[in-house]
Amino acid sequence: MSNEGDNNETSREAAGVASVGRPSLLRRLAWRSTPRIRRVNAIAIMVAAVLAIVAIATVDMVYEADGRAEQSQREYAACTAAAFELQNASDCLTSEARLYVVTGNRVHLDKYLEELNVADHRGKAVETIRSIMKDAEAAADLNEALEFSNRLAERELYAMRLRAEADGLVDKPAGVSAVELRESDVQLSAEGKVDRAVELLISDAYDDSKSDINERIDECLADLMSQLQRISDESTAELSRQLDNMHVIMLLLLGIIVLVIFAMIFFVLWPSVVYARHIQHGERLELIGAYELKRLVDAYNDMHDESRRRTKQLEHDVVSDPLTGLLNRGAYDAILAEQDGAFALLIIDIDNFKGCNDTYGHDVGDSVLKKVARVVSDSFRSSDHVCRIGGDEFVVIMTNVTAELRDVVARKVEAMAGKLADGPDDGLPRVTLSVGIAFSDDASDSDGLYRAADHALYEVKGRGRNGYAFFETGE
């Protein structure tokens, strides 16, 4: 019967909901088969932090490599300027010395000594180059150039002492007066001393010495350039490597971002869309998505199942008689209003039920009602509707039954009465039934059909009860 099926389904659902409280093995495995968003985020943050630290260190190394390259360029520029300063200072000394020995003008002597002892551009240039260069070969070339320059300065001072002696200069500067002349030069005449002085400074030997100095300086500069170029190349290569590392780090960070976005879409956003669709249709949620969402889904499904169980229970309570579990008066009215085919209506009364209650008490009376309800339910098809609409009044709506099947209906009623008369000895008083039967073609509406069956019922009661009667049209 339909009401029994509803009861059984409700019982099964209730049992199913009761088992939801503890996750099954399959559900626990389903939880563990997907990642936890919290763990994914934590790993992504840690990896991103490590990559960020590496990126910062790489940037520092890029700056260092770039700084070394710039430093090498600055050092090369400083060395080049110092080398030119050294050559210019040396040429200045040569020019002033030659002008003095040729013209005898004291101004050139003073300028020479000023450059040699006070300005000392040669010494400053040498110190600049020495502070930068790290190559031993370059240092040797520089020292040799400086040694040649010093020898040349001694030669220039000697020539200028000869000129000062030739001119009879009384107040000779200290740098010149300290020079000792060779005895052969002391014996020369004034004109001879001038010629000797000019010979010392304007000659091939003097020019060769100047060339040696310039050659050593050029070699020193070439060594410095090679050294600084090597440093620049190394710095450029290091800069290129670090930039490549930065590209790799950026790609890894981009990969992490894409991975996190994919994880959020695949394990959070997409499952949320699926959840929303199921919730909209009032369905249970699929166990998909991240671990945290699956925990939420389990909780929701538990509530969903419990809500459905309660709803079905409420629906059952609304349409069911609380004592017998049969359909109640409200359900009867709804079912009768929806019937559109041929059907039979049976009204069943328990004979002398009031006397049973008065004699045996209401508890026994309730047990009799339950027994009768059970017998009536077992006597009809599952497609028929058995209702309790009053204290001891039952109604059966037999679907798809016409007046031509009255013999089938009669046999069911007789079988029902037989079960009550010959049933097991359960300690309950024996009862009989009075049944009035009408078919849907005997009345134009449900009220008329009920009155017809009720008329047949009263006919049975008028004959002494414990029987059945069909409503006959025209009665």
Rosetta blueprint (number, residue, H / E / L):
1 M L
2 S H
3 N H
4 E H
5 G H
6 D H
7 N H
8 N H
9 E H
10 T H
11 S H
12 R H
13 E H
14 A H
15 A H
16 G H
17 V H
18 A H
19 S H
20 V H
21 G H
22 R L
23 P L
24 S L
25 L H
26 L H
27 R H
28 R H
29 L H
30 A H
31 W H
32 R H
33 S L
34 T L
35 P L
36 R L
37 I H
38 R H
39 R H
40 V H
41 N H
42 A H
43 I H
44 A H
45 I H
46 M H
47 V H
48 A H
49 A H
50 V H
51 L H
52 A H
53 I H
54 V H
55 A H
56 I H
57 A H
58 T H
59 V H
60 D H
61 M H
62 V H
63 Y H
64 E H
65 A H
66 D H
67 G H
68 R H
69 A H
70 E H
71 Q H
72 S H
73 Q H
74 R H
75 E H
76 Y H
77 A H
78 A H
79 C H
80 T H
81 A H
82 A H
83 A H
84 F H
85 E H
86 L H
87 Q H
88 N H
89 A H
90 S H
91 D H
92 C H
93 L H
94 T H
95 S H
96 E H
97 A H
98 R H
99 L H
100 Y H
101 V H
102 V H
103 T H
104 G L
105 N L
106 R H
107 V H
108 H H
109 L H
110 D H
111 K H
112 Y H
113 L H
114 E H
115 E H
116 L H
117 N H
118 V H
119 A H
120 D L
121 H H
122 R H
123 G H
124 K H
125 A H
126 V H
127 E H
128 T H
129 I H
130 R H
131 S H
132 I H
133 M L
134 K L
135 D L
136 A H
137 E H
138 A H
139 A H
140 A H
141 D H
142 L H
143 N H
144 E H
145 A H
146 L H
147 E H
148 F H
149 S H
150 N H
151 R H
152 L H
153 A H
154 E H
155 R H
156 E H
157 L H
158 Y H
159 A H
160 M H
161 R H
162 L H
163 R H
164 A H
165 E H
166 A H
167 D L
168 G L
169 L L
170 V L
171 D L
172 K L
173 P L
174 A H
175 G H
176 V H
177 S H
178 A L
179 V L
180 E L
181 L L
182 R L
183 E H
184 S H
185 D H
186 V H
187 Q L
188 L L
189 S L
190 A H
191 E H
192 G H
193 K H
194 V H
195 D H
196 R H
197 A H
198 V H
199 E H
200 L H
201 L H
202 I L
203 S L
204 D H
205 A H
206 Y H
207 D H
208 D H
209 S H
210 K H
211 S H
212 D H
213 I H
214 N H
215 E H
216 R H
217 I H
218 D H
219 E H
220 C H
221 L H
222 A H
223 D H
224 L H
225 M H
226 S H
227 Q H
228 L H
229 Q H
230 R H
231 I H
232 S H
233 D H
234 E H
235 S H
236 T H
237 A H
238 E H
239 L H
240 S H
241 R H
242 Q H
243 L H
244 D H
245 N H
246 M H
247 H H
248 V H
249 I H
250 M H
251 L H
252 L H
253 L H
254 L H
255 G H
256 I H
257 I H
258 V H
259 L H
260 V H
261 I H
262 F H
263 A H
264 M H
265 I H
266 F H
267 F H
268 V H
269 L H
270 W H
271 P H
272 S H
273 V H
274 V H
275 Y H
276 A H
277 R H
278 H H
279 I H
280 Q H
281 H L
282 G L
283 E L
284 R L
285 L L
286 E L
287 L L
288 I L
289 G L
290 A L
291 Y H
292 E H
293 L H
294 K H
295 R H
296 L H
297 V H
298 D H
299 A H
300 Y H
301 N H
302 D H
303 M H
304 H H
305 D H
306 E H
307 S H
308 R H
309 R H
310 R H
311 T H
312 K H
313 Q H
314 L H
315 E H
316 H H
317 D H
318 V H
319 V H
320 S E
321 D L
322 P L
323 L L
324 T L
325 G L
326 L L
327 L E
328 N L
329 R H
330 G H
331 A H
332 Y H
333 D H
334 A H
335 I H
336 L H
337 A H
338 E H
339 Q L
340 D L
341 G L
342 A L
343 F E
344 A E
345 L E
346 L E
347 I E
348 I E
349 D E
350 I E
351 D L
352 N L
353 F H
354 K H
355 G H
356 C H
357 N H
358 D H
359 T H
360 Y H
361 G L
362 H H
363 D H
364 V H
365 G H
366 D H
367 S H
368 V H
369 L H
370 K H
371 K H
372 V H
373 A H
374 R H
375 V H
376 V H
377 S H
378 D H
379 S H
380 F L
381 R L
382 S L
383 S L
384 D L
385 H E
386 V E
387 C E
388 R E
389 I L
390 G L
391 G L
392 D L
393 E E
394 F E
395 V E
396 V E
397 I E
398 M E
399 T E
400 N L
401 V L
402 T L
403 A H
404 E H
405 L H
406 R H
407 D H
408 V H
409 V H
410 A H
411 R H
412 K H
413 V H
414 E H
415 A H
416 M H
417 A H
418 G H
419 K H
420 L H
421 A H
422 D H
423 G L
424 P L
425 D L
426 D L
427 G L
428 L L
429 P L
430 R L
431 V L
432 T L
433 L E
434 S E
435 V E
436 G E
437 I E
438 A E
439 F E
440 S H
441 D H
442 D H
443 A L
444 S L
445 D L
446 S H
447 D H
448 G H
449 L H
450 Y H
451 R H
452 A H
453 A H
454 D H
455 H H
456 A H
457 L H
458 Y H
459 E H
460 V H
461 K H
462 G H
463 R L
464 G L
465 R L
466 N L
467 G E
468 Y E
469 A E
470 F E
471 F L
472 E L
473 T L
474 G L
475 E L
